[in-house]
Amino acid sequence: VQISAYLDNVFDVAALMEDSETKTAALEKVAELEDELGH
């Protein structure tokens, strides 16, 4: 539950970012975290 809330927060921050490169980097980081959590 805590991890889910953390990821939701990351997505919220990314959604608020106006700089597309920063948003892309944030979403890539989230994808990396999800990969690690999936193993």
PyMOL commands that place a pseudoatom at each C-alpha (Angstrom):
pseudoatom trace, name=CA, resn=VAL, resi=1, chain=A, elem=C, hetatm=0, pos=[0.000, 0.000, 0.000]
pseudoatom trace, name=CA, resn=GLN, resi=2, chain=A, elem=C, hetatm=0, pos=[2.820, 2.399, 0.883]
pseudoatom trace, name=CA, resn=ILE, resi=3, chain=A, elem=C, hetatm=0, pos=[4.600, 1.669, -2.400]
pseudoatom trace, name=CA, resn=SER, resi=4, chain=A, elem=C, hetatm=0, pos=[1.378, 2.198, -4.347]
pseudoatom trace, name=CA, resn=ALA, resi=5, chain=A, elem=C, hetatm=0, pos=[0.851, 5.577, -2.684]
pseudoatom trace, name=CA, resn=TYR, resi=6, chain=A, elem=C, hetatm=0, pos=[4.451, 6.517, -3.472]
pseudoatom trace, name=CA, resn=LEU, resi=7, chain=A, elem=C, hetatm=0, pos=[4.026, 5.644, -7.141]
pseudoatom trace, name=CA, resn=ASP, resi=8, chain=A, elem=C, hetatm=0, pos=[0.735, 7.578, -7.263]
pseudoatom trace, name=CA, resn=ASN, resi=9, chain=A, elem=C, hetatm=0, pos=[2.586, 10.600, -5.884]
pseudoatom trace, name=CA, resn=VAL, resi=10, chain=A, elem=C, hetatm=0, pos=[5.326, 10.255, -8.502]
pseudoatom trace, name=CA, resn=PHE, resi=11, chain=A, elem=C, hetatm=0, pos=[2.726, 10.178, -11.257]
pseudoatom trace, name=CA, resn=ASP, resi=12, chain=A, elem=C, hetatm=0, pos=[1.000, 13.242, -9.783]
pseudoatom trace, name=CA, resn=VAL, resi=13, chain=A, elem=C, hetatm=0, pos=[4.283, 15.156, -9.774]
pseudoatom trace, name=CA, resn=ALA, resi=14, chain=A, elem=C, hetatm=0, pos=[5.052, 14.079, -13.343]
pseudoatom trace, name=CA, resn=ALA, resi=15, chain=A, elem=C, hetatm=0, pos=[1.593, 15.179, -14.464]
pseudoatom trace, name=CA, resn=LEU, resi=16, chain=A, elem=C, hetatm=0, pos=[2.204, 18.639, -13.015]
pseudoatom trace, name=CA, resn=MET, resi=17, chain=A, elem=C, hetatm=0, pos=[5.548, 19.069, -14.760]
pseudoatom trace, name=CA, resn=GLU, resi=18, chain=A, elem=C, hetatm=0, pos=[5.424, 21.271, -17.838]
pseudoatom trace, name=CA, resn=ASP, resi=19, chain=A, elem=C, hetatm=0, pos=[8.840, 20.263, -19.130]
pseudoatom trace, name=CA, resn=SER, resi=20, chain=A, elem=C, hetatm=0, pos=[8.327, 17.175, -21.273]
pseudoatom trace, name=CA, resn=GLU, resi=21, chain=A, elem=C, hetatm=0, pos=[11.914, 15.954, -20.886]
pseudoatom trace, name=CA, resn=THR, resi=22, chain=A, elem=C, hetatm=0, pos=[11.651, 16.095, -17.101]
pseudoatom trace, name=CA, resn=LYS, resi=23, chain=A, elem=C, hetatm=0, pos=[8.307, 14.290, -17.249]
pseudoatom trace, name=CA, resn=THR, resi=24, chain=A, elem=C, hetatm=0, pos=[9.795, 11.590, -19.467]
pseudoatom trace, name=CA, resn=ALA, resi=25, chain=A, elem=C, hetatm=0, pos=[12.729, 11.119, -17.106]
pseudoatom trace, name=CA, resn=ALA, resi=26, chain=A, elem=C, hetatm=0, pos=[10.374, 10.841, -14.127]
pseudoatom trace, name=CA, resn=LEU, resi=27, chain=A, elem=C, hetatm=0, pos=[8.188, 8.280, -15.873]
pseudoatom trace, name=CA, resn=GLU, resi=28, chain=A, elem=C, hetatm=0, pos=[11.263, 6.277, -16.871]
pseudoatom trace, name=CA, resn=LYS, resi=29, chain=A, elem=C, hetatm=0, pos=[12.391, 6.259, -13.234]
pseudoatom trace, name=CA, resn=VAL, resi=30, chain=A, elem=C, hetatm=0, pos=[8.972, 5.006, -12.166]
pseudoatom trace, name=CA, resn=ALA, resi=31, chain=A, elem=C, hetatm=0, pos=[9.220, 2.247, -14.772]
pseudoatom trace, name=CA, resn=GLU, resi=32, chain=A, elem=C, hetatm=0, pos=[12.616, 1.253, -13.350]
pseudoatom trace, name=CA, resn=LEU, resi=33, chain=A, elem=C, hetatm=0, pos=[11.192, 1.137, -9.818]
pseudoatom trace, name=CA, resn=GLU, resi=34, chain=A, elem=C, hetatm=0, pos=[8.259, -0.985, -10.965]
pseudoatom trace, name=CA, resn=ASP, resi=35, chain=A, elem=C, hetatm=0, pos=[10.716, -3.355, -12.672]
pseudoatom trace, name=CA, resn=GLU, resi=36, chain=A, elem=C, hetatm=0, pos=[12.728, -3.726, -9.463]
pseudoatom trace, name=CA, resn=LEU, resi=37, chain=A, elem=C, hetatm=0, pos=[9.595, -4.252, -7.371]
pseudoatom trace, name=CA, resn=GLY, resi=38, chain=A, elem=C, hetatm=0, pos=[8.344, -6.868, -9.808]
pseudoatom trace, name=CA, resn=HIS, resi=39, chain=A, elem=C, hetatm=0, pos=[11.331, -9.175, -9.230]
for i in range(1, 39): cmd.bond("trace and resi %d" % i, "trace and resi %d" % (i + 1))
show_as sticks, trace
zoom trace
